[in-house]
Amino acid sequence: MNNSTLWFKRLISTQNKRYFYIAGAAIIVQFILFKLCYPFADYFNDSFTYINAAAKHHSMSVRPIGYSRFLQLVHLVTSSDTVVVFLQYFTIQAGALMLFFTLRYFFPLPKKAGNWLFGILLFNPLYLYIGNYISSDALFAGVGLMWTVTLIWVINKPRWLQLLPLAGLLFIMFSLRYAALYLPAVALLTLLLSRRSWLFKLTGITVTVLPLFIEYQRIKSVTKKETGTAVFSAFSGWVAANNALHMYPYIHVRNEDFLSPECKALNHLVKQYFDTVPASALPYPYARVNYMWGDISPLKAYMRAVEEKKKIKSYFDAWHAVAPVFLQYGNQLILQHPIAYARYFMWPNTKEYCVPPLESLLSYNEMRTTVDSTAIKWFRYKSEKMSSINPTIQGKILSPVPWLFFLVNIFFCGSLAFILIRRRQYALSPDLLRTLLLAGVFFIITFCFSTYAAPITLRYQLLPMVIYSAFLIVMINVIISRRYQPSVQ
């Protein structure tokens, strides 16, 4: 029996059909019940930025423009926010089901383990609440799960046609959230681990990286045209400075430490700020974004000074104009004081990563009973009034999830280390070993990027949480069964 016939027979097996039908019914029932409780989409500040960019057909925005393009596509067919929410929720569920069937195909599980995996991947309240947001988070997680499935296929059964979704899905993720910039490293490792020729691997690397590089340059060009500043992501500059300021009160910084006059001018304002704020306002031991958004922050003070000096008329243009200075300033501080940065920003952020805060998920519509006119016009609401079964109940429902994420991380790392140490006793197949190594590398890269780059929030952790949970079930089955029996491919 050849491989394609075996794959097809497994796909249409009675058990897989049963899972598929149950999943279809569960997805629809969960969504209907949820929308009865939450008739309208959920909003926070980012939502209106996305909608505004879509409504005005902007070529770039503060946030990546991909989600605004998605809103535009849906709007061509309908103005219903329910359709947007369903597509987002369905994308997550589709990715989760693809991961479920892929893991069962390559690493057959006994019925009980399969049922556990199915339940964990299908019945996750985060899918509904994150899917209900007008935000890129749901699409990013759903497309990310599909991309993860492609990685598993490239390692276990590589084919030339897989290179297209490998590159295409990553490009979509990049257009939704620039945090995807670290994911090409995961794709590179996957291609190197695949059992194919160097021509296949080099082709895969090229089709994956080249489109991202071209898009990177295009975004810089568009940003230069629109704002006068050639920068890929102004947000990155603001974040870099915000993060570096967490250690500033606890280190000695001189103007002479900076080469550019712009950084020296910024440092003067930063020093002035920390010399005057009370001790209770100092950042440690928390990771925060106050320096990006607070009106009295030294970053905002510098922006206003540049805005006045260069006679910049638009807040948007000014926000971009100072971003390269902030990026240079933040990176120089971090390079000069890496230990202090690790102590005063990365360590607090690591604690946040372990138990990520619910943030906007604490309440529906940030406890507001109305919605901004931007959303009213876009979704053609009849009034500004918003309603839900209870604006705070979601915080209570989701309150255990951060701790579950913590436990999943602990057991995932522990199980992976245990299995790799005892891989010979468990008779791991080469494909499973490579797949587990990839999952481990994904964990390390994601953890390092998350704790280094920006303050943590739970909605950013949906994708890794689902991936770690799924592989944890596979590894627990290996440990319990004492010996993994590779399937006949």
C-alpha positions in Angstrom: 0.0 0.0 0.0 1.6 3.3 -1.1 1.8 6.4 1.1 -0.9 8.4 -0.6 -3.4 5.6 -0.3 -2.6 5.1 3.4 -3.0 8.8 4.0 -6.3 8.9 2.3 -7.6 5.9 4.2 -6.6 7.4 7.5 -8.2 10.7 6.6 -11.6 9.1 5.8 -11.5 6.6 8.6 -14.7 6.1 10.6 -13.0 7.6 13.7 -11.9 10.7 11.9 -15.3 11.2 10.4 -16.8 11.0 13.9 -14.3 13.6 15.1 -15.1 15.8 12.1 -18.8 15.7 12.6 -18.6 16.4 16.3 -16.3 19.3 15.7 -18.6 20.8 13.1 -21.6 20.6 15.4 -19.6 21.9 18.4 -18.2 24.8 16.5 -21.6 26.0 15.4 -23.3 25.4 18.8 -20.5 27.1 20.8 -20.6 30.1 18.4 -24.4 30.5 18.6 -24.5 30.3 22.4 -21.7 32.7 22.6 -23.3 35.3 20.3 -26.6 35.0 22.3 -24.5 36.2 25.3 -22.4 38.7 23.3 -24.5 40.0 20.4 -21.8 42.6 19.4 -18.1 42.3 18.7 -15.7 43.4 21.4 -13.5 46.5 21.1 -10.4 48.1 22.6 -8.2 50.9 21.4 -6.4 48.9 18.7 -9.8 48.0 17.2 -10.5 51.6 16.0 -7.1 51.9 14.5 -7.7 48.9 12.4 -11.2 50.0 11.3 -10.0 53.6 10.6 -7.3 52.3 8.3 -9.7 50.0 6.5 -12.4 52.7 6.1 -9.9 55.3 4.7 -8.1 52.7 2.6 -4.7 53.6 4.2 -1.6 52.1 2.6 0.0 51.9 6.1 -0.9 52.4 9.7 0.5 52.3 13.2 -0.3 48.6 13.3 0.4 46.1 10.4 -2.1 46.7 7.6 -3.0 43.1 7.0 -5.9 43.0 9.4 -7.4 46.2 7.9 -7.3 44.5 4.5 -9.2 41.6 6.0 -11.9 43.9 7.2 -12.1 45.5 3.8 -12.5 42.1 2.1 -15.4 41.1 4.4 -16.9 44.6 4.0 -17.2 44.0 0.3 -19.7 41.2 1.1 -21.3 42.3 4.3 -21.1 45.0 7.0 -22.0 42.4 9.7 -19.7 42.3 12.7 -21.0 38.8 13.4 -19.6 37.5 10.1 -16.2 39.0 11.0 -16.2 37.4 14.4 -17.3 34.0 13.0 -14.6 34.0 10.3 -12.0 34.8 13.0 -13.3 32.1 15.4 -13.6 29.6 12.5 -10.0 30.3 11.5 -8.7 29.4 15.0 -10.9 26.2 15.1 -9.9 25.2 11.6 -6.2 25.5 12.5 -6.7 23.6 15.7 -8.5 20.8 13.9 -5.8 20.6 11.2 -3.3 20.3 14.0 -5.4 17.5 15.6 -5.7 15.4 12.5 -2.0 15.9 11.5 -0.7 14.8 14.9 -3.1 11.8 14.9 -1.9 10.9 11.4 1.9 11.0 12.0 1.8 10.0 15.7 -1.1 7.7 16.3 -2.6 8.0 19.7 -4.8 5.6 21.7 -8.5 6.5 21.9 -8.3 8.1 25.3 -5.3 10.3 24.5 -7.0 11.2 21.1 -10.1 12.3 22.9 -8.1 14.4 25.4 -6.3 16.1 22.5 -9.6 16.7 20.7 -11.3 18.2 23.7 -8.4 20.5 24.5 -8.1 21.8 21.0 -11.8 22.2 20.3 -13.3 23.5 23.6 -11.1 26.4 24.5 -13.0 29.5 25.7 -10.1 31.8 24.6 -11.1 31.0 20.9 -14.5 32.6 21.4 -13.4 35.6 23.4 -10.3 36.4 21.3 -12.3 35.7 18.1 -14.9 38.2 19.3 -12.4 41.1 19.3 -11.9 43.4 16.3 -8.2 42.7 16.4 -5.6 40.7 14.4 -5.1 38.2 17.3 -7.5 35.5 16.3 -6.4 35.5 12.6 -2.8 35.4 13.6 -3.3 32.4 16.0 -5.5 30.5 13.4 -3.1 31.1 10.5 -0.2 30.3 12.9 -1.7 26.9 13.7 -2.1 26.1 10.0 1.5 27.1 9.5 2.6 24.9 12.3 0.8 22.0 10.6 2.8 22.8 7.4 6.0 22.6 9.5 5.1 19.2 10.8 4.4 17.9 7.2 7.7 19.4 5.9 9.6 17.4 8.6 7.7 14.2 8.4 6.7 14.0 4.7 8.3 16.8 2.7 6.9 17.7 -0.7 7.7 20.5 -3.1 4.1 21.8 -3.0 4.4 22.3 0.8 6.8 25.2 0.2 4.0 27.4 -1.1 1.8 27.3 2.1 5.0 27.4 4.2 5.9 30.7 2.7 2.4 32.0 2.0 1.0 31.4 5.5 4.1 33.0 7.1 3.7 36.1 4.8 0.0 36.4 6.0 1.2 36.2 9.7 3.8 38.8 9.0 1.1 41.1 7.5 -1.0 40.6 10.6 1.7 41.1 13.3 5.3 42.1 12.9 6.2 39.8 15.8 6.3 37.1 13.1 9.7 38.4 12.1 11.3 35.7 14.4 9.4 32.9 12.8 11.6 32.5 9.7 14.2 31.1 12.1 11.7 28.3 12.9 11.0 27.7 9.2 14.8 27.6 8.5 15.3 24.9 11.1 12.3 22.9 9.8 13.8 22.9 6.3 17.2 21.9 7.6 15.6 19.0 9.5 13.6 17.8 6.5 14.7 14.6 4.7 15.1 16.2 1.3 18.0 17.5 -0.9 19.8 20.7 -0.4 18.0 22.0 -3.5 14.7 21.6 -1.7 16.0 23.2 1.5 17.6 26.2 -0.3 14.5 26.7 -2.4 12.4 26.6 0.7 14.6 29.2 2.4 14.5 31.5 -0.6 10.7 31.4 -1.1 10.2 31.9 2.6 12.6 34.7 3.3 12.6 36.7 0.0 8.9 37.7 0.0 9.4 39.0 3.6 12.5 40.9 2.7 10.7 42.5 -0.3 7.7 43.4 1.9 10.0 44.8 4.5 11.5 47.2 2.0 8.1 48.0 0.5 6.7 49.0 3.9 9.7 51.3 4.5 9.2 52.9 1.2 5.5 53.4 1.8 6.1 54.8 5.3 8.6 57.3 3.8 6.1 58.4 1.3 3.3 58.8 3.8 5.1 60.2 6.8 8.5 61.4 5.6 10.3 58.9 7.7 11.8 55.7 6.1 11.1 53.2 8.9 9.7 49.7 8.8 7.8 49.8 12.1 7.7 53.0 14.2 6.0 50.9 16.9 9.3 48.9 17.3 11.2 52.1 18.0 8.7 53.2 20.7 8.7 49.7 22.2 12.6 49.6 22.3 12.8 52.9 24.2 9.9 52.0 26.5 11.5 48.8 27.5 15.0 50.3 28.0 13.5 53.0 30.3 12.6 50.3 32.8 16.3 50.1 33.9 17.1 53.8 33.5 16.5 54.8 37.2 18.8 52.1 38.4 21.9 52.7 36.2 24.3 55.5 35.5 23.8 57.1 32.1 25.7 60.1 30.7 25.0 62.1 27.6 28.5 61.2 26.4 27.3 57.6 26.1 25.4 58.5 23.0 26.9 59.5 19.6 24.0 61.3 18.0 22.8 64.7 19.1 19.2 63.4 18.9 19.9 60.7 21.5 21.6 63.2 23.7 18.6 65.5 23.6 16.3 62.6 24.4 18.5 61.5 27.2 18.3 65.0 28.7 14.5 64.7 28.9 14.6 61.2 30.3 17.0 62.2 33.0 14.9 65.2 33.9 11.8 63.0 34.1 13.3 60.4 36.4 14.9 63.1 38.6 11.4 64.5 39.3 9.0 61.6 39.5 8.3 60.1 43.0 9.8 56.7 44.0 6.3 55.1 43.7 6.3 55.9 40.0 9.5 54.0 39.2 8.9 51.0 37.0 10.5 48.0 38.9 9.3 45.4 39.5 6.7 45.7 36.8 6.8 45.6 33.0 4.6 48.3 31.6 3.8 50.4 28.5 3.3 53.7 30.3 6.3 55.4 28.6 4.7 54.8 25.1 1.3 56.1 25.8 1.5 58.3 29.0 1.2 62.0 28.2 3.8 62.9 30.8 6.3 60.4 29.6 9.7 61.6 28.4 9.1 59.9 25.0 6.0 62.0 24.5 7.8 65.1 25.6 10.5 64.5 23.0 7.9 63.9 20.3 6.2 67.2 21.1 9.6 69.0 21.0 10.4 67.5 17.6 6.9 68.2 16.3 7.3 71.8 17.3 10.9 72.2 16.0 10.3 70.6 12.6 6.8 72.1 12.3 5.2 68.6 11.8 1.4 69.1 11.5 0.3 65.5 12.0 0.5 63.5 15.2 0.9 60.4 13.0 3.9 61.9 11.2 5.5 63.0 14.4 5.0 59.5 16.0 6.9 58.1 13.0 9.5 60.9 12.9 10.9 60.1 16.4 10.8 56.3 16.1 14.3 55.9 14.6 15.8 58.0 17.4 13.9 55.9 20.0 15.1 52.6 18.4 18.7 53.8 18.4 18.5 55.1 22.0 16.8 52.0 23.3 19.2 49.6 21.6 22.3 51.6 22.8 21.1 51.5 26.4 20.4 47.7 26.1 23.8 47.0 24.6 25.6 49.1 27.2 23.7 47.6 30.1 22.6 44.1 29.2 22.6 42.8 32.8 20.5 45.7 34.0 18.1 45.2 31.2 17.8 41.5 32.0 17.2 42.3 35.7 14.8 45.3 35.4 12.8 44.5 32.3 13.3 40.9 31.2 12.9 39.4 34.7 9.6 41.2 35.4 8.5 40.3 31.9 9.4 36.7 32.4 7.2 36.6 35.5 4.4 38.1 33.3 5.1 35.4 30.7 4.6 32.6 33.2 1.2 33.9 34.2 0.2 36.4 31.5 -2.3 39.1 32.5 -5.8 39.0 30.9 -5.4 42.7 30.1 -8.4 43.7 27.8 -9.9 40.2 28.3 -10.8 41.2 31.9 -14.0 42.8 30.7 -16.3 43.2 27.7 -15.7 46.4 25.7 -13.4 47.7 28.5 -16.6 48.2 30.6 -18.0 50.7 28.2 -21.7 50.6 27.2 -21.1 52.5 24.0 -18.8 52.1 21.0 -16.8 54.7 19.0 -18.4 56.3 15.9 -15.7 54.6 13.7 -17.2 51.2 14.5 -20.8 52.5 14.2 -20.2 53.6 10.7 -18.2 50.6 9.6 -20.6 47.9 10.9 -23.7 50.1 10.4 -24.9 49.8 14.0 -28.3 51.3 14.7 -27.0 53.0 17.8 -23.9 53.5 19.9 -25.3 51.2 22.6 -23.5 47.9 23.3 -24.8 45.0 25.3 -23.7 41.7 26.7 -24.8 39.1 29.2 -22.4 40.5 31.8 -19.4 42.8 31.1 -17.2 41.2 33.8 -18.1 37.5 33.7 -15.5 36.8 31.0 -12.7 37.8 33.4 -14.0 35.2 35.9 -14.3 32.5 33.2 -10.8 33.2 31.9 -9.1 33.7 35.3 -7.8 30.1 35.5 -6.3 30.3 31.9 -3.1 32.2 32.8 -2.3 29.6 35.4 -3.1 26.8 33.0 -0.7 28.4 30.6 2.0 28.3 33.3 1.3 24.6 34.0 1.3 23.8 30.3 4.8 25.5 29.9 6.2 23.6 32.9 4.9 20.2 31.9 5.8 20.8 28.2 9.4 21.6 29.1 9.7 18.8 31.7 8.2 16.2 29.4 10.3 17.2 26.4 13.5 17.1 28.5 12.6 13.7 30.0 11.8 12.2 26.6 14.9 13.5 24.9 17.1 12.2 27.7 15.5 8.8 27.5 14.8 8.8 23.8 16.5 5.4 23.3 14.4 3.7 25.9 11.3 5.0 24.2 12.4 3.9 20.7 11.5 7.3 19.2 11.1 7.3 15.5 13.5 9.8 13.8 10.5 11.9 12.5 9.0 12.2 16.0 12.4 13.1 17.5 12.8 15.8 14.8 9.3 17.1 15.4 9.8 17.3 19.2 13.1 19.1 18.7 11.3 21.6 16.5 8.6 22.1 19.1 11.4 22.7 21.7 13.2 25.2 19.5 9.9 27.0 18.9 9.4 27.3 22.6 12.9 28.7 23.2 12.7 31.2 20.4 9.2 32.3 21.4 10.1 32.6 25.0 13.2 34.7 24.3 11.5 37.0 21.9 8.5 37.5 24.1 10.4 38.3 27.3 13.0 40.5 25.4 10.8 42.4 23.0 7.6 43.7 24.7 5.3 43.5 27.8 3.3 40.2 27.8 -0.5 39.8 27.5 -2.5 36.6 27.4 -4.0 37.2 23.9 -0.5 37.1 22.4 0.1 33.7 23.9 -2.9 31.8 22.4 -0.8 30.3 19.5 2.0 28.9 21.7 -0.5 27.8 24.3 -2.4 25.6 21.8 0.9 24.2 20.3 2.4 23.3 23.6 -0.9 21.7 24.9 -1.1 19.6 21.8 2.4 18.3 21.9 2.1 17.8 25.6 -0.6 15.2 25.0 1.6 13.4 22.5 4.6 13.4 24.9 2.5 12.2 27.9 1.3 9.3 25.7 4.9 8.4 24.9 5.9 8.5 28.6 2.8 6.5 29.8 3.1 3.9 27.1 6.8 3.6 27.9 7.6 2.8 24.3 6.5 4.8 21.2 5.5 2.6 18.3 6.1 4.5 15.1 3.4 4.1 12.4 4.0 2.4 9.1 4.3 5.2 6.6 
